[in-house]
Amino acid sequence: MRIATWNVNSVRARLPRVEAWLDEWRPDLLCLQETKVVDTDFPVEPFQARGYQVECFGQKTYNGVALIGRAAFGELGDVVRGLPGDPPEADRRLIGATYGGVRVIDVYVPNGTEVGSERFAYKLAWFGRLRALLERTRRPTDPVLICGDFNVAPEDRDVHDPELWRGHLLFHPDEHAALRDLVAWGLSDAFRLHEQAGGHYSWWDYRGGAFHKGEGLRIDLILVTEPLVHRCRRVVIDRNARKGPQPSDHAPVVIDLD
């Protein structure tokens, strides 16, 4: 089973790129973030024409997540949207479903805006609420996969210049602690099961030619429980998807499971 995660930074603006990428990589399940579209306006037809089922949870202009699963492989079952206790006007940041016997949770973790701000505190609390959801509904011995844009680079090797970024948004000790607490529930960083070297990034700022200079961060993650650790055969970041005209600022991350 092939599962991919991609912050597309507007699914409608990037639709031709997403379609071409689907045709090339043919994932069984594509998890999108930052779709930036209300559910009634989500462009489902191109995906359905390719044999995919679409489950989305979006809002106008900001945020939004979606699961796009190959219908021939199986249905997206037991779909949940949002975190428990979210008010109706809450950001659309989480969608989960069971697919191919795996519980998949697609997340767009809050950016945090500025260290020390209310939005930064909201980000840290959001991590805690995600862990609480796992504790209430799953066990570490279940096949669980959490993927998406985590808006945190886990370690020095995930940042092009750790000293430049240290203490700043996306690479702050409080963010690291929040991510570690989530992982401590019983998760492993799937990319690091196969690649230990630094210099592998999934996000590059649009400004200043960051992509061409190699000035990136690895903030798009796939986290898996122990049953999936043993099934994980490959995890790759498709840098080619960041090239060309009008790309997303993120690259897709792909995991292959036995």
Order of alpha helices (4+ residues) and beta strands (2+ residues): beta-alpha-beta-alpha-beta-beta-beta-beta-beta-alpha-beta-alpha-alpha-beta-beta-alpha-beta-beta-alpha-beta-beta
